[in-house]
Amino acid sequence: MNLYQITQEFLELASLIEEAGGEVNDAILEELAISRDNFSHKAEGYVRLILKWDGEIEAASAEIKRIQALKKAKENSVARLKEALLFALQAFGHEDAKGVKRHDAALFKLSTRRSQSVEITDEDSLPQNCFVIKREVSKTAIKHILDAGMELDGASMKENVSLQIK
């Protein structure tokens, strides 16, 4: 019997007790004890599985962080190698008529390429039309408004119930 079935059985017993005006006979007491035992047994199994999977999730998170650090280290190494190669190409490559430095080898070809990018030197000096204003909901501000007893269209407080395992 799964937790859903155990819960349904318990609710049916509660309904029977309610229909009997709150009177509980020996048969109902025995059924309640069995339901509680079933629940306790099933809950223990669920908790064991939850704790096991929580441990696996934690191990997976640690592995993800380790792999991300490895990836970042490789990206940094590639960037440093490219920087060193660019410096060497600028020093040793031959320049064509357009001012592009080149080096041709049997397996690869290297060349420089010019591009432009915007560099911000003083953000405070820029005019307002250079900024993008992002619209973002502040749940903290909404909570303060609702806690103050004011009504707010489009938002309400919701009470959550969560499971705590210790």
Steps between C-alpha positions, in 0.01 A plus 500: 500500500641840405474825697206620293301184576593515869388865513172420322434214744569731794265767360227236455543396865483863608179538299353190669583642844341832402184322373482304829488830689858470619455158657783256441456124537772237537501415128561863402773534764670189360476634142643837614794323666567298184479815285747680726739201488471485119564873479800479734650214299443673163620836634824338618558360152428837339733681742782251433459548126481881533817508713680266257405713201586822686849356552525410132382850403766652725767275345377593150515871589856460625592315178339776290705762688816294448432466127411870469830590669684267260317659205587850623866405543508361142328814366756719678785289360359527148463879538863533620625280214303707246638821649856369480441379143358839397801677652737265313305538173518879528877472550584227246214492247530664160278798430287518186389813312199549730715492814389150601771283660505144363676171551433193286598154614424154361213429744367849579495865402527789744397859436406807698159661475398848604169573676348770716337489841359760737703565812332678792745723687256698720143373528385803703589738215274327248159653411179321605419381146809274521339290774248219479256484787390146576155442645516253787242405763609560859340229711642669812317825423180308422527310830537828694191645329291188567628470859388860557144387423473670163344322204703455186355386168712225345660375821396326820662324793506123484573274794722204418540179695821306453647182639783515753711190565732493798 
